[in-house]
Amino acid sequence: MSATAPIRVKGLAIGEELFTTGYAEGSGPCSCTSTCCSGGVYADIAERDAILRHADMIARYMDETQVHDPAAWFDAGEEPDPDFASGRCVGTAVHNDKCAFLDKYGRCAIQRATTEEGMGRWALKPLYCILYPIEISEGVVSFDPMLQDEQPCCTVAPEFHMPVFRACKDELVHLLGADGYGMLESHYASYQSPQGEDKHGHS
């Protein structure tokens, strides 16, 4: 593959693996098993505060395997992290070997609550929960390989039916806006050969 200049969108560098790796036909992040968030996740402190302001609503969508007391939903300590909007983050607590917000079916109570209450599926969901397996680390938007070869929804390869950035279109539009996502499509076109076949052998 010939070298392609890196792309930056809205102040963020975009990892080339979003264009050069992808999913086999019939697989992708939509087949999520919730394994990625079973050990808890990190949220911006502003996201935590927004969740806690809607605690009564969210608790109504929790089941008997979850702790309904909002005081037990997050870790006590905060950590500095420049990749979060406020510069500080906090972990969600783990109860019954899963994130405090996951029910017994692996569904997120935050997303269920905001969807059922008409707020929108991601109205209160922390950004990094929305994006996974996309991550932002040191200002670079990239694929997180934590569960590579362990979970089909988080496993990509250099030969693919759909590149990562297209498989995660909704999430990247949420992060970058429709115009920002359009820049990714334009960048991907730079991988196309003159014959109209991409450099991974997929038309």
C-alpha positions, -999 to +999 in steps of 0.1 A: +000+000+000+013+034-009+017+060+018-013+082+025-011+114+044-027+112+078-060+131+083-071+154+111-108+162+117-119+189+141-086+188+160-084+150+162-060+128+144-076+098+127-058+065+130-052+048+096-064+015+109-100+029+106-095+027+069-070-002+064-088-028+086-123-039+089-150-065+094-158-097+075-192-099+059-219-106+085-198-093+115-193-059+131-198-039+162-236-042+160-232-078+172-220-065+206-219-088+235-213-061+262-181-078+272-162-045+266-180-027+294-185-055+319-155-043+339-168-008+341-160+022+319-146+057+323-169+088+320-162+125+320-172+140+353-197+162+335-213+130+321-214+115+355-231+146+369-257+145+341-264+108+348-269+115+384-293+144+377-315+117+360-309+090+386-346+084+394-354+079+357-324+055+351-331+035+382-366+026+369-349+007+341-326-013+363-333-049+373-327-070+404-291-076+395-283-039+397-277-015+426-304+011+425-286+035+448-270+063+427-243+067+453-230+033+443-229+038+406-195+055+403-161+051+418-152+076+445-120+090+429-115+111+399-086+110+375-070+136+353-072+128+316-069+153+288-088+131+264-120+139+283-137+172+277-134+184+313-099+170+317-111+147+344-128+113+344-143+088+368-150+050+365-183+034+367-186+009+396-187-029+391-215-049+408-222-086+403-192-088+379-205-062+355-208-024+351-233-009+374-255+001+345-256-033+327-287-054+334-288-092+334-292-092+296-262-070+290-283-039+282-273-005+294-299+011+317-288+046+307-295+039+270-327+021+277-340+049+299-332+078+275-346+058+246-378+049+263-383+084+277-379+100+243-346+117+250-326+098+223-305+066+227-273+085+235-286+115+254-268+106+286-246+077+276-209+085+282-190+092+249-165+064+253-193+039+258-209+051+226-177+050+206-163+016+215-145-001+198-134+033+187-113+051+213-096+085+217-062+083+232-037+113+232-059+131+207-059+102+182-092+085+172-083+048+167-095+012+170-091-002+205-076-038+202-084-048+238-108-076+227-092-083+193-095-121+185-117-125+217-150-110+206-162-109+169-177-075+175-143-061+184-121-081+159-109-066+127-086-078+099-066-063+070-089-082+046-125-071+051-160-065+037-164-031+055-138-008+069-139+001+105-149+037+099-180+027+079-190-001+104-189+026+131-205+054+110-232+064+136-206+066+163-182+087+143-210+110+131-218+115+168-182+124+175-173+144+144-206+155+129-219+146+094-194+170+078-165+154+097-176+119+087-177+131+051-140+140+054-134+103+064-152+091+033-131+115+011-099+103+028-109+067+021-113+075-015-075+081-016-071+043-011-089+036-043-070+023-073-075+038-108-095+007-117-120+015-089-108-014-067-095-005-033-061-016-022-075-043+000-090-061-030-126-050-024-147-032-049 
